[in-house]
Amino acid sequence: MDYRFCGASGLQLPLISLGMWHNFGDNDSYSVMKDIVWTAFDKGVTHFDLANNYGPLPGSAETNFGRILSEGLNTHRDEIIVSSKAGHLMWDGPYGDGGSRKYLMASINQSLKRTGLEYFDIFYSHRYCPDTPLEETVQALIDIVKQGKALYIGLSKYPVDKAEEACRMMREQHVRCLIYQDRYNMLSRKPEEAHIDFLERERLGFIAFSPLAQGLLTNRYLNGIPQDSRAIKSGVFLHREDITPELIQKLTELNGLAAERGQSLAQMSLSWLLAKKTVTSVIAGASSAAQMDDSLKAIDNISFSDEELKRIDSILAD
Ligand SMILES: NC(=O)c1ccc[n+]([C@@H]2O[C@H](COP(=O)([O-])OP(=O)(O)OC[C@H]3O[C@@H](n4cnc5c(N)ncnc54)[C@H](OP(=O)(O)O)[C@@H]3O)[C@@H](O)[C@H]2O)c1
């Protein structure tokens, strides 16, 4: 595994991190998730990405990861980076969602309890909350760091102007924002238009979530929709009706190019992101250790010729 410095910080992240949004909940096999984590860690994946609401049930991914830690991974605590987040709906009533100090403080305490950790390495505001003064959210994040409950602060999915304002507020209190997290993959390219200047100006790390477009940018859907795929099992964020013949045609062409490069489509999709110098790490999900293993081979070839990049753009053009 190779590691990259996260923006202007001294913290390095592995090129590929493991995300636990799906496949780590109460309905998933504990032995499979444990296998995924150890397969990743054994190959140098030192960064594990959680959030308070990952499950289902919300919170269960943290509980399951806590169990994996307690069954051995914790002996490597100083070799790993664990992140969590709060910002989306987590519990009923006015204090279980958004960006208030009340929610963030309560949530990190709950997340620490579920995982059994003494601190998170990175704690994110999971989304910008338009109903909370930004100062309040930022102050809560700063205080979380000052209380030793997290080492670094991250922001996720913030509009660029709000992220920039938040970074300025942190700087004024001599705390730097470490990292910005957003969706980025070959099918979803908003960060290219909106974020690059901001990231360079603030010297932030950038970590791409859903780098495989939830499984679309893999071989999963090339020959129909498998019963054990996310589109069938969950279907909340990835809808079967979005998997159109036009999309499959493009994915098939991308798969052909990946094969020419000696890669699986998943590997090429991750490599395509890692070829960009703004990307510190990608947070890949996996529903099996075999998938994790396959994805990790992406790092063997992260360079693209101009012609390959042009072909990708033209396949995805409209
Ligand atoms: N900040 C945020 O708001 C936010 C939002 C979303 C995600 N995230 C983070 O990003 C992480 C990753 O997101 P994601 O789960 O959507 O990631 P993804 O990497 O885009 O998709 C993962 C899915 O792709 C399929 N897959 C993975 N590797 C494969 C391989 N080698 N071959 C074939 N199929 C493969 C699996 O689908 P099947 O399950 O169908 O097998 C897997 O569940 C999350 O766990 C979370 O940590 C953050």
Ligand as a Chemical Component Dictionary entry (heavy atoms), coordinates in Angstrom:
data_LIG
# 
_chem_comp.id                   LIG 
_chem_comp.type                 NON-POLYMER 
_chem_comp.pdbx_formal_charge   0 
_chem_comp.three_letter_code    LIG 
# 
loop_
_chem_comp_atom.comp_id 
_chem_comp_atom.atom_id 
_chem_comp_atom.alt_atom_id 
_chem_comp_atom.type_symbol 
_chem_comp_atom.charge 
_chem_comp_atom.model_Cartn_x 
_chem_comp_atom.model_Cartn_y 
_chem_comp_atom.model_Cartn_z 
_chem_comp_atom.pdbx_ordinal 
LIG N1  N1  N 0  -19.839 11.421 3.636  1  
LIG C1  C1  C 0  -20.902 10.872 3.127  2  
LIG O1  O1  O 0  -21.998 11.440 3.120  3  
LIG C2  C2  C 0  -20.804 9.500  2.529  4  
LIG C3  C3  C 0  -21.811 9.049  1.671  5  
LIG C4  C4  C 0  -21.675 7.780  1.102  6  
LIG C5  C5  C 0  -20.556 6.986  1.399  7  
LIG N2  N2  N 1  -19.614 7.464  2.262  8  
LIG C6  C6  C 0  -18.429 6.640  2.610  9  
LIG O2  O2  O 0  -17.905 6.030  1.437  10 
LIG C7  C7  C 0  -17.861 4.617  1.625  11 
LIG C8  C8  C 0  -17.995 3.897  0.332  12 
LIG O3  O3  O 0  -19.256 4.181  -0.267 13 
LIG P1  P1  P 0  -19.979 3.063  -1.105 14 
LIG O4  O4  O 0  -20.230 1.876  -0.252 15 
LIG O5  O5  O -1 -21.090 3.692  -1.841 16 
LIG O6  O6  O 0  -18.726 2.653  -2.042 17 
LIG P2  P2  P 0  -18.426 2.156  -3.471 18 
LIG O7  O7  O 0  -17.018 1.729  -3.278 19 
LIG O8  O8  O 0  -18.782 3.156  -4.497 20 
LIG O9  O9  O 0  -19.387 0.881  -3.696 21 
LIG C9  C9  C 0  -19.242 -0.268 -2.930 22 
LIG C10 C10 C 0  -20.012 -1.416 -3.580 23 
LIG O10 O10 O 0  -19.429 -1.747 -4.838 24 
LIG C11 C11 C 0  -19.408 -3.145 -5.022 25 
LIG N3  N3  N 0  -17.985 -3.555 -5.088 26 
LIG C12 C12 C 0  -16.961 -3.137 -4.326 27 
LIG N4  N4  N 0  -15.783 -3.637 -4.749 28 
LIG C13 C13 C 0  -16.066 -4.401 -5.798 29 
LIG C14 C14 C 0  -15.266 -5.186 -6.658 30 
LIG N5  N5  N 0  -13.938 -5.232 -6.529 31 
LIG N6  N6  N 0  -15.885 -5.888 -7.657 32 
LIG C15 C15 C 0  -17.235 -5.816 -7.814 33 
LIG N7  N7  N 0  -18.047 -5.081 -7.021 34 
LIG C16 C16 C 0  -17.469 -4.382 -6.035 35 
LIG C17 C17 C 0  -20.144 -3.740 -3.834 36 
LIG O11 O11 O 0  -21.504 -3.818 -4.217 37 
LIG P3  P3  P 0  -22.483 -4.991 -3.688 38 
LIG O12 O12 O 0  -22.759 -4.626 -2.270 39 
LIG O13 O13 O 0  -23.652 -4.870 -4.569 40 
LIG O14 O14 O 0  -21.702 -6.272 -3.813 41 
LIG C18 C18 C 0  -19.926 -2.692 -2.770 42 
LIG O15 O15 O 0  -20.903 -2.725 -1.754 43 
LIG C19 C19 C 0  -18.992 4.357  2.616  44 
LIG O16 O16 O 0  -18.877 3.090  3.249  45 
LIG C20 C20 C 0  -18.801 5.501  3.550  46 
LIG O17 O17 O 0  -17.735 5.221  4.438  47 
LIG C21 C21 C 0  -19.709 8.700  2.812  48 
# 
loop_
_chem_comp_bond.comp_id 
_chem_comp_bond.atom_id_1 
_chem_comp_bond.atom_id_2 
_chem_comp_bond.value_order 
_chem_comp_bond.pdbx_ordinal 
LIG N1  C1  SING 1  
LIG C1  O1  DOUB 2  
LIG C1  C2  SING 3  
LIG C2  C3  SING 4  
LIG C2  C21 DOUB 5  
LIG C3  C4  DOUB 6  
LIG C4  C5  SING 7  
LIG C5  N2  DOUB 8  
LIG N2  C6  SING 9  
LIG N2  C21 SING 10 
LIG C6  O2  SING 11 
LIG C6  C20 SING 12 
LIG O2  C7  SING 13 
LIG C7  C8  SING 14 
LIG C7  C19 SING 15 
LIG C8  O3  SING 16 
LIG O3  P1  SING 17 
LIG P1  O4  DOUB 18 
LIG P1  O5  SING 19 
LIG P1  O6  SING 20 
LIG O6  P2  SING 21 
LIG P2  O7  DOUB 22 
LIG P2  O8  SING 23 
LIG P2  O9  SING 24 
LIG O9  C9  SING 25 
LIG C9  C10 SING 26 
LIG C10 O10 SING 27 
LIG C10 C18 SING 28 
LIG O10 C11 SING 29 
LIG C11 N3  SING 30 
LIG C11 C17 SING 31 
LIG N3  C12 SING 32 
LIG N3  C16 SING 33 
LIG C12 N4  DOUB 34 
LIG N4  C13 SING 35 
LIG C13 C14 SING 36 
LIG C13 C16 DOUB 37 
LIG C14 N5  SING 38 
LIG C14 N6  DOUB 39 
LIG N6  C15 SING 40 
LIG C15 N7  DOUB 41 
LIG N7  C16 SING 42 
LIG C17 O11 SING 43 
LIG C17 C18 SING 44 
LIG O11 P3  SING 45 
LIG P3  O12 DOUB 46 
LIG P3  O13 SING 47 
LIG P3  O14 SING 48 
LIG C18 O15 SING 49 
LIG C19 O16 SING 50 
LIG C19 C20 SING 51 
LIG C20 O17 SING 52 
# 
